[in-house]
Amino acid sequence: MDKRLTVLVVDDSAFARSMISKRLDGDPDVERIETARDGQEALEKLESVAPDVITMDVQMPKLDGLGALKQIMASRPTPVVMLSSLTGEDTDTTLNALELGAVDFFLKPSIADAAGGGTGDRDLVETIKLAARVPVARLARAIRSESQPETARQPRGAAASSGSARDAKKLERVIVIASSTGGPRALASVVPYLPADERVAYIAVQHMPAGFTKSLAERLDGAGALDVHEAEQGEFLQGGTVLMAPGGHHLEVARNGEVDLTDGPTMHGVRPAADITMQSVARNFGSKSMGVVLTGMGADGRDGCGAIKAAGGPVVVEDESTCVVYGMPRAVVEAGHATKVAPIDKLARQVVKLYERGLSSGAGAAD
């Protein structure tokens, strides 16, 4: 890293503060570790400590993590990693925090130790160091931006019925949306603005542990015209529906549109991995396939988009100007796989224009 980091650890548990501090202590990229018992104390220390990154517990007395996050983003935008448990309340609050500007989250150390880690195979120290790389100026722009997507939010119709192999045969486009760090906020700026076209099925692959993907799907469901739910083993793709790949499972699609969830080895350190989903869609749907890559760390989606492009399908990626982390989109662009690049407020429109052009012309790719 260019500089050694100052980390502010905020948690009402002395055990958690000690464990996180011990994990950070001695790391060559960490220069200083400060602690706070709650959100109020964190705000009081913010100016004097000037942290490069903050770890923030979700549930705390006096001022909880969500309240502290709002004030931090309003007064001194700083990369924040939320520490969450798998309980329903914590999961919901963590997703709120990600929408409000938290860069990432990690399962609380005691739970992470028992469950084998938080976000993919990354450990807590790596997650903190990756979060610190997010440019504060870009973070501030994302939080304060008042731009709205150009495509109008689509009204919700009747909920989709259960799909079948017969329904899947009618599909003319299968779109895979990949996202990671900053993804929940980006998905909320795209999914509600996509139309529920019965010819088009969607799959969303967001890097998250089990439990969080279901809650994220529930948040997106009903926000626009599309039915959004966490995918289940053996169900079929269906037009006007978004299947969310479950945390902890890779999602592949057979030629007849049937979903296969597997717990094979991680790819790029994550499970689900977008590359696996995209490659299966490209293999089985050819030029009907389409890739969309939003903000995220790493290169997941690059090879999958390459397979989609080779099959004749288009690829849309989020522009660097609106990405929290310009990692996954950069990898696709640099590999030469992107058909279109668009900022988040124009991305839904680009997706619709490309798939409609493909439907009308019978071709997958567009200029």
C-alpha positions in Angstrom: 0.0 0.0 0.0 1.1 3.6 -0.5 0.8 4.5 3.2 0.4 2.7 6.5 -3.1 2.7 7.8 -4.8 4.1 10.9 -7.8 1.9 11.8 -10.6 2.9 14.2 -12.2 -0.2 15.7 -15.7 0.5 17.0 -17.5 -2.2 19.1 -19.2 -2.3 22.5 -17.6 -5.7 23.1 -14.2 -5.6 24.7 -13.6 -9.1 23.4 -14.3 -8.0 19.8 -12.2 -4.9 20.1 -9.3 -6.9 21.4 -9.6 -9.7 18.8 -9.8 -7.3 15.9 -6.9 -5.2 17.3 -4.8 -8.4 17.7 -5.5 -9.4 14.1 -4.3 -6.0 12.9 -1.4 -5.6 15.3 1.9 -6.3 13.6 0.5 -6.1 10.0 3.1 -4.2 8.0 0.4 -2.1 6.4 -1.1 -1.0 9.7 0.5 1.9 11.6 -2.0 2.8 14.3 -5.0 1.1 15.9 -7.6 3.2 17.9 -10.8 1.9 19.5 -14.2 3.2 20.5 -17.0 1.5 22.6 -19.9 2.9 20.6 -20.9 5.2 17.8 -20.9 8.4 19.9 -17.3 7.8 21.1 -16.3 7.1 17.5 -17.7 10.4 16.3 -15.8 12.2 19.1 -12.5 10.6 18.0 -13.1 11.0 14.3 -11.2 14.3 13.8 -8.4 13.6 16.2 -7.7 10.1 15.0 -8.4 10.8 11.3 -8.8 7.0 10.5 -8.1 5.7 7.0 -10.7 3.0 7.6 -13.3 2.2 10.3 -14.7 -1.2 11.5 -18.1 -0.6 12.9 -20.3 -3.0 15.0 -24.0 -3.0 14.0 -25.6 -3.1 17.5 -24.2 -0.7 20.1 -25.6 1.4 23.0 -25.8 5.2 22.9 -25.4 5.4 19.1 -25.6 2.3 17.0 -23.6 1.5 13.8 -26.2 2.8 11.4 -26.6 6.1 13.2 -22.9 6.6 13.4 -22.4 5.7 9.8 -24.9 8.3 8.7 -23.1 11.0 10.6 -19.7 9.9 9.4 -20.8 10.0 5.8 -22.3 13.4 6.2 -19.4 15.0 8.0 -16.2 13.1 7.0 -16.7 10.3 4.5 -14.5 7.4 5.4 -14.4 3.8 4.2 -16.4 1.7 6.8 -16.5 -2.0 7.2 -19.5 -3.2 9.1 -19.3 -6.1 11.5 -22.4 -8.2 11.4 -23.9 -11.4 12.8 -26.2 -13.8 10.9 -29.3 -12.7 12.9 -32.2 -11.3 11.0 -31.9 -7.9 12.7 -28.2 -7.6 12.0 -28.6 -8.8 8.4 -31.2 -6.1 7.7 -29.2 -3.3 9.4 -26.1 -4.3 7.5 -27.9 -4.1 4.2 -29.1 -0.6 5.2 -25.5 0.3 6.0 -24.3 -0.8 2.6 -27.0 1.3 0.9 -26.0 4.3 3.0 -22.3 4.0 2.0 -20.5 1.3 4.0 -17.9 -0.2 1.7 -18.1 -3.8 2.9 -19.0 -6.0 5.8 -17.6 -9.0 7.7 -19.1 -11.5 10.1 -18.2 -10.8 13.7 -14.9 -12.5 14.6 -16.4 -15.1 16.9 -18.9 -16.2 14.3 -16.4 -15.9 11.4 -14.1 -18.2 13.2 -16.8 -20.8 13.7 -18.3 -20.4 10.2 -15.0 -20.3 8.2 -14.8 -16.7 7.4 -17.0 -13.8 6.4 -17.0 -12.5 2.8 -15.8 -15.4 0.7 -12.4 -16.6 1.8 -11.0 -13.1 2.6 -9.9 -12.6 6.2 -10.8 -9.6 8.2 -7.5 -7.8 7.9 -7.6 -8.2 4.1 -11.1 -6.9 4.0 -10.1 -3.8 6.0 -7.1 -3.2 3.8 -9.2 -3.5 0.6 -11.8 -1.1 2.0 -9.1 1.4 2.7 -8.2 1.5 -1.0 -11.6 3.0 -1.9 -10.9 6.7 -2.9 -12.6 9.0 -0.4 -13.5 11.4 -3.1 -15.3 8.7 -5.0 -17.0 7.5 -1.9 -18.2 11.1 -1.1 -19.6 11.5 -4.6 -21.5 8.2 -4.4 -23.1 9.2 -1.1 -24.0 12.7 -2.1 -25.0 12.0 -5.6 -28.6 13.0 -6.4 -28.6 11.7 -9.9 -31.5 9.4 -10.7 -31.5 6.6 -13.3 -32.7 7.8 -16.7 -35.1 4.8 -17.1 -38.2 5.3 -15.0 -38.9 2.9 -12.1 -41.1 0.2 -13.5 -44.5 -0.4 -11.9 -45.1 -3.8 -10.3 -47.6 -6.1 -11.9 -48.9 -9.4 -10.7 -46.2 -11.7 -9.1 -44.7 -14.2 -11.5 -45.9 -17.8 -11.3 -43.5 -20.8 -10.9 -41.4 -21.3 -14.0 -41.0 -24.5 -16.1 -38.9 -25.9 -18.8 -41.6 -24.9 -21.3 -41.4 -21.3 -20.1 -37.6 -21.3 -20.4 -37.8 -22.4 -24.0 -39.7 -19.1 -24.8 -36.9 -17.0 -23.4 -35.1 -14.8 -25.9 -32.6 -13.2 -23.6 -30.9 -14.4 -20.3 -29.1 -11.6 -18.5 -26.5 -12.2 -15.7 -25.8 -9.3 -13.5 -22.5 -9.5 -11.4 -21.6 -7.3 -8.5 -19.4 -7.3 -5.4 -18.2 -4.4 -3.2 -20.7 -1.6 -3.5 -23.1 -4.0 -5.2 -26.3 -3.7 -3.1 -26.4 0.0 -3.7 -25.7 -0.4 -7.4 -28.3 -3.2 -7.8 -30.9 -0.9 -6.2 -30.1 1.6 -8.9 -30.5 -0.9 -11.7 -33.0 -3.7 -10.9 -36.1 -1.5 -10.2 -35.6 0.2 -13.5 -35.7 -2.9 -15.7 -39.0 -4.0 -17.3 -40.7 -7.3 -16.6 -40.5 -8.6 -20.2 -41.7 -12.1 -20.4 -39.0 -12.9 -23.0 -36.2 -11.9 -20.6 -34.9 -13.7 -17.5 -32.3 -12.3 -15.1 -29.8 -13.8 -12.7 -28.0 -11.7 -10.1 -24.7 -12.8 -8.6 -23.7 -10.7 -5.6 -20.7 -11.7 -3.5 -22.3 -12.3 -0.1 -22.5 -15.0 2.5 -25.5 -17.2 3.0 -28.4 -15.4 4.6 -27.6 -12.0 3.2 -28.5 -12.8 -0.4 -32.0 -13.8 0.6 -32.5 -10.5 2.5 -31.1 -8.6 -0.5 -33.5 -10.3 -2.8 -36.4 -9.5 -0.6 -35.4 -5.8 -0.6 -35.2 -5.7 -4.4 -38.4 -7.6 -4.8 -41.3 -5.2 -5.3 -39.0 -2.2 -5.8 -39.8 -2.3 -9.5 -41.6 -4.5 -12.0 -39.5 -7.6 -11.6 -40.1 -10.5 -9.3 -36.9 -11.0 -7.3 -36.2 -14.0 -5.1 -33.3 -16.2 -4.0 -32.8 -19.1 -6.4 -33.8 -22.6 -5.4 -32.4 -25.9 -6.6 -34.3 -27.3 -9.6 -36.4 -24.2 -10.4 -36.4 -22.8 -13.9 -35.6 -19.5 -15.4 -38.7 -17.4 -16.1 -39.3 -14.1 -18.0 -39.8 -11.1 -15.8 -38.0 -12.7 -12.9 -34.6 -12.1 -11.2 -33.0 -15.2 -9.5 -30.5 -14.2 -6.8 -27.6 -16.7 -6.5 -27.6 -17.9 -2.9 -24.6 -17.1 -0.8 -22.4 -20.1 -0.4 -23.5 -21.7 -3.7 -22.5 -21.4 -7.3 -25.4 -21.2 -9.7 -25.4 -22.8 -13.1 -28.2 -23.1 -15.7 -28.9 -26.1 -17.9 -30.0 -25.9 -21.5 -33.6 -26.3 -20.5 -33.4 -23.4 -18.0 -33.1 -25.5 -14.9 -31.1 -24.1 -12.0 -28.3 -26.2 -10.4 -26.8 -24.9 -7.1 -23.5 -26.4 -6.2 -21.1 -26.0 -3.2 -17.9 -26.6 -5.2 -14.6 -24.8 -4.6 -14.6 -21.1 -4.5 -13.5 -19.2 -7.6 -11.7 -15.8 -7.1 -12.1 -16.6 -3.4 -15.9 -16.3 -3.6 -19.0 -18.5 -3.9 -21.2 -17.7 -5.8 -18.9 -16.6 -8.6 -20.3 -14.8 -11.6 -17.9 -16.5 -14.0 -19.4 -19.9 -13.4 -23.0 -18.6 -13.9 -22.1 -16.6 -17.0 -20.2 -19.4 -18.6 -23.1 -21.8 -18.2 -25.5 -19.3 -19.6 -23.2 -18.6 -22.6 -22.8 -22.3 -23.2 -26.5 -23.1 -23.1 -28.1 -19.9 -24.5 -25.5 -18.7 -26.9 -26.3 -15.3 -28.5 -29.3 -15.0 -26.2 -27.0 -14.5 -23.3 -26.0 -11.1 -21.9 -23.6 -10.0 -19.2 -23.8 -6.9 -16.9 -20.9 -6.2 -14.5 -21.3 -3.6 -11.7 -18.9 -2.3 -9.0 -16.7 -4.8 -7.3 -13.2 -5.9 -6.2 -11.2 -8.4 -8.3 -11.9 -9.9 -11.7 -15.0 -12.1 -11.3 -17.1 -11.7 -14.5 -14.2 -11.2 -16.8 -14.0 -14.7 -18.2 -17.8 -15.1 -18.1 -18.2 -12.0 -20.1 -15.6 -13.3 -22.5 -17.7 -16.5 -23.0 -20.8 -14.4 -23.5 -19.1 -12.2 -26.1 -17.7 -15.3 -27.9 -21.2 -16.7 -28.0 -22.5 -13.5 -29.7 -24.1 -11.8 -26.7 -23.5 -8.2 -25.5 -21.9 -7.0 -22.3 -22.6 -3.8 -20.3 -20.3 -2.6 -17.5 -20.5 0.2 -15.0 -18.3 3.2 -15.7 -15.5 4.0 -13.3 -17.0 7.3 -12.4 -19.8 5.7 -10.3 -18.1 2.5 -9.1 -17.3 2.3 -5.4 -14.6 -0.1 -6.5 -13.5 -0.2 -10.2 -12.2 -3.7 -10.2 -14.5 -6.2 -11.9 -15.7 -3.7 -14.5 -12.0 -2.7 -15.3 -11.1 -6.3 -15.8 -13.9 -6.8 -18.4 -13.0 -3.5 -20.2 -9.3 -4.2 -20.2 -10.0 -7.7 -21.6 -11.9 -6.1 -24.5 -15.2 -7.8 -23.6 -17.4 -4.7 -23.0 -20.0 -3.8 -25.6 -21.1 -0.7 -23.7 -19.8 1.2 -20.6 -22.3 3.4 -18.7 -22.6 5.2 -15.3 -25.0 3.6 -12.9 -27.8 6.1 -13.6 -27.7 5.3 -17.3 -26.9 1.6 -17.0 -30.5 0.2 -16.9 -31.3 2.1 -20.1 -28.3 0.7 -21.9 -29.2 -2.8 -20.8 -32.8 -2.4 -22.2 -31.6 -0.8 -25.4 -29.1 -3.6 -26.1 -31.5 -6.5 -25.4 -34.3 -4.9 -27.3 -32.0 -4.3 -30.3 -31.0 -7.9 -30.1 -34.6 -9.1 -29.9 -35.7 -7.0 -32.8 -32.8 -8.0 -35.0 -32.4 -11.6 -33.9 -28.8 -10.9 -33.1 -27.0 -11.0 -29.7 -24.3 -8.4 -30.0 -24.8 -4.7 -30.7 -22.4 -1.9 -31.7 
